[in-house]
Amino acid sequence: MICLFDRFPVLGQTLPHVDLGEFPTPVRKLVSLGDLLGIRSLYVKDDGVSAPLYGGSKVRKLEFLLGGALRNGAKTVLTFGYAGSNHAATTAFYGDRLGLRTVSMLLPQPPADYVRTNLLLQLASGTELRPCSSAGTLLLDALRVLAAHRMKDGRFPEIIFPGGSSPAGIAGFVNAAFELKQQVEAGILPAPDCIYIAAGTMGTAAGLLLGLRAAGLPTEVMAISVLPGKYVNADRLAAICRRANAFLRRNDGAFPVVDMSGRQFHVRSGFVGTGYAAPTPGGIEAIRLTRETEGIALEGTYTGKTMAALLADARSGALDGKTVLFWNTFNGRPVENAVAGQNYRDLPAPLHRYFEDPPEGTPG
Ligand SMILES: *Cc1c(COP(=O)(O)O)cnc(C)c1O
């Protein structure tokens, strides 16, 4: 169900799209956690179950991005991320199912359990894995990979932006806002006063923000940054929104101009800790509390830090009397079967350390 296309039928003709997930994703009231925090109206929108086999927020973007690759007749898609990138793993998983070859260029990051899973998932998907030692050499490496595939396929691979945050990928989260609007109209939840959502490449928050305004919801977006403020900040988020807005209007003149000048969103950099994927005490507490009260499994890179921000705001009284929505963006489907029988030694050697080194902070 693509609510965006119901509202803007021309987009249904101009934007490529392929069904990968099951929408709408469920909304549920978090009674126990809400009681504990003194928030009477706390809800989760669970994109963890956005698809039956492998969920998470990236499925929304990839419906548009892989749809575009198919429409263009691509044979191979090339994308980028950190070693444990959910985006790269999701691209690999669904690319493989659509008969596309996938290439992931991966930068180093701190070790974590989900990094292992995501690497093995790419191995199982037949992905060509290209570890890169630093962002500085990534561009040159990418040009080499592009040239090699041009030789092999007779054409360049389709490039998918890091995090899937090109305007087309962002359309997936514009749609998500229209989906939420329908759930509000159906009485599943009151119109939220604010939404807490993790922000890395910011396409997710940008799409949501654009979609909320276009759908006529005044909800504030709390974009909880997982990267230093140099990369994730309000100016960049506004610029990404404006680009995506222009793209949607080029594809359907009926899509409104969304004014980004007001204070309708907050980019919060106070919960990153020492950097991307570095565990924080607040994140660890948030993961434990959410598991114990609601049985929801968060992780330390995105959703744990986002919930840590919500907890801090609740405890400061800033959320008193408000309807608050936590957007769970992390895959909630078990992937043991999908990675069973995969051996990390079949990965390129620079990636073995994620399986051989203990996770950060572990003694020994
Ligand atoms: C990618 C991702 C995000 C953030 O999305 P961006 O568009 O990169 O800001 C949030 N949560 C999870 C679990 C993700 O994988």
The ligand as an SDF file (V2000), in Angstrom:
LIG
                    3D

 15 15  0  0  0  0  0  0  0  0999 V2000
   19.9960    3.9540    8.3680 C   0  0  0  0  0  0  0  0  0  0  0  0
   19.3500    3.8720    9.6920 C   0  0  0  0  0  0  0  0  0  0  0  0
   18.8300    5.0170   10.3260 C   0  0  0  0  0  0  0  0  0  0  0  0
   19.0180    6.4350    9.8470 C   0  0  0  0  0  0  0  0  0  0  0  0
   18.6830    6.6920    8.5660 O   0  0  0  0  0  0  0  0  0  0  0  0
   19.3630    7.9120    7.7890 P   0  0  0  0  0  0  0  0  0  0  0  0
   18.4420    8.1420    6.6760 O   0  0  0  0  0  0  0  0  0  0  0  0
   20.7170    7.4280    7.3550 O   0  0  0  0  0  0  0  0  0  0  0  0
   19.4780    9.0700    8.6880 O   0  0  0  0  0  0  0  0  0  0  0  0
   18.1940    4.8610   11.5350 C   0  0  0  0  0  0  0  0  0  0  0  0
   18.0940    3.6550   12.1080 N   0  0  0  0  0  0  0  0  0  0  0  0
   18.5880    2.5410   11.5490 C   0  0  0  0  0  0  0  0  0  0  0  0
   18.4550    1.2570   12.2730 C   0  0  0  0  0  0  0  0  0  0  0  0
   19.2340    2.6130   10.3230 C   0  0  0  0  0  0  0  0  0  0  0  0
   19.7500    1.5040    9.7890 O   0  0  0  0  0  0  0  0  0  0  0  0
  1  2  1  0
  2  3  1  0
  2 14  2  0
  3  4  1  0
  3 10  2  0
  4  5  1  0
  5  6  1  0
  6  7  2  0
  6  8  1  0
  6  9  1  0
 10 11  1  0
 11 12  2  0
 12 13  1  0
 12 14  1  0
 14 15  1  0
M  END
$$$$
